[in-house]
Amino acid sequence: MQTTPRGVALLTRAGCHSCTHALEVLSEVCREFDVAVTVVDVDEAATESPDLRAEYGDRVPVVLLDGIEHSYWEVDVPRLRADLARAGHPKNV
């Protein structure tokens, strides 16, 4: 069984340019809602959670919201904003 953090997580790999860009976009959106982003390198996590790499390794970057896949390869910004608001996170003005 895979272990993923609650809240917003970004699954990445070292040296992944797309992952770096996704983290920038994701961090900006999450700042709007005062939500922290947890970054998980699927290769490093494989020692304890090999299923993370097996499931998501070919699709990084992957955004998880409360442990559930939200988007991959790029951040779905409008959907993430809507889902964070729906989850009760007030938008910072």
C-alpha positions in Angstrom: 0.0 0.0 0.0 1.4 3.4 -1.0 2.0 6.1 1.5 1.4 9.6 0.3 1.1 12.8 2.4 -2.1 14.6 3.1 -2.5 18.0 1.5 -0.7 18.9 -1.7 2.2 16.8 -2.8 4.4 16.9 -6.0 6.0 13.6 -7.1 9.3 14.3 -8.8 12.6 12.8 -10.0 16.0 14.4 -9.7 17.1 16.2 -12.9 13.5 16.6 -14.1 13.1 20.0 -15.7 9.4 19.7 -15.9 9.3 18.9 -12.2 11.1 22.1 -11.4 8.7 24.1 -13.5 5.7 22.3 -12.0 7.0 23.0 -8.4 7.2 26.8 -9.3 3.6 26.8 -10.6 2.3 24.6 -7.8 4.0 26.7 -5.1 2.5 29.9 -6.4 -1.0 28.4 -6.4 -0.7 26.9 -3.0 0.6 30.2 -1.6 -2.7 31.7 -2.6 -4.4 29.3 -0.3 -1.8 29.1 2.4 -1.2 25.4 1.7 2.2 23.8 2.0 3.6 21.6 -0.8 5.4 18.4 0.0 7.9 17.3 -2.6 8.5 13.5 -2.9 11.2 12.2 -5.1 9.8 8.8 -6.3 13.3 7.3 -6.6 14.3 8.2 -3.1 10.9 7.1 -1.7 11.2 3.8 -3.5 13.2 2.3 -0.6 10.2 2.6 1.6 7.3 2.9 -1.0 8.3 1.1 -4.2 4.8 1.4 -5.4 5.1 5.2 -5.8 7.8 4.8 -8.4 6.0 1.9 -10.1 2.7 3.8 -10.3 3.9 7.4 -11.0 7.6 7.2 -12.1 6.9 7.4 -15.8 4.5 10.3 -15.5 6.3 12.8 -13.2 5.7 15.5 -12.3 2.5 14.3 -10.6 0.3 16.5 -8.3 -1.5 14.6 -5.5 -4.2 16.2 -3.5 -4.8 14.3 -0.2 -3.0 11.3 -1.7 -5.1 11.2 -4.8 -3.7 11.9 -8.3 -4.9 15.4 -9.3 -2.8 16.0 -12.5 0.4 14.9 -14.2 3.0 16.3 -16.5 1.7 19.8 -15.7 -0.3 21.5 -13.0 -4.0 21.9 -13.8 -4.2 25.3 -12.2 -7.9 26.2 -12.6 -8.9 22.7 -11.3 -6.5 22.9 -8.4 -7.7 26.3 -7.4 -11.3 25.1 -7.5 -10.5 21.9 -5.6 -8.6 23.8 -2.9 -11.5 26.3 -2.5 -14.0 23.4 -2.4 -11.9 21.7 0.3 -12.3 24.8 2.5 -9.0 26.5 2.0 -9.7 30.3 2.0 -7.9 32.2 -0.8 -5.4 34.8 0.5 -6.1 38.2 -0.9 
